[in-house]
Amino acid sequence: MDYKYIEQLLERYWKCETSLEEEEILRTFFSQKDVPASLLPYKDLFTYEQTEKKQCVLGDDFDERMLSMVNEPQPVKARTITMTQRLMPLFKAAAMVAIILTLGNAAQVAFNQPEAPAVAGYQQQADGVSVAMSDSIVGDTLKQSNADVSIQPIDANILK
């Protein structure tokens, strides 16, 4: 029997020029029971994928056995996070902004106060009712005094 087509496919396979369909043809050819002796060394290369699928399957307890060999605890299960826990960084940031604004306002009030005098009680303003506003005399004292006093000439000797 002539296997020139298979040999041509093998040559193209080694040059990486085969398509997926041609590689499938090679796999099906080498999966037969009767393979020529000249092509027998390549049989394991193309049938390896089919035989290993069936043999290499991990057991259900594989993870447990590996973890017991490494002496590490079981993986941590996922836990639920509440909305409060999710927003906690936002709450912290808002609290920091509130503290900074409060301290800034306190500093601004302290700097806007008038300067305290060096001597206590010096140039202090009295808080209370103005004396001029609480005068109890209703009459005009200037008009009364002008009427009583007559105009007298000024002595020239006094001025000297």
Secondary structure, 3 states (H helix, E strand, C coil): CCCHHHHHHHHHHHCCCCCHHHHHHHHHHHCCCCCCCCCHHHHHHHHHHHHHHHHCCCCCCHHHHHHHHHCCCCCCCCCCCCHHHHHHHHHHHHHHHHHHHHHHHHHHHHHHCCCCCCCCCCCCCCCCCCCCCCCCCCCCHHHHHHHHCCCCCCCHHHHC
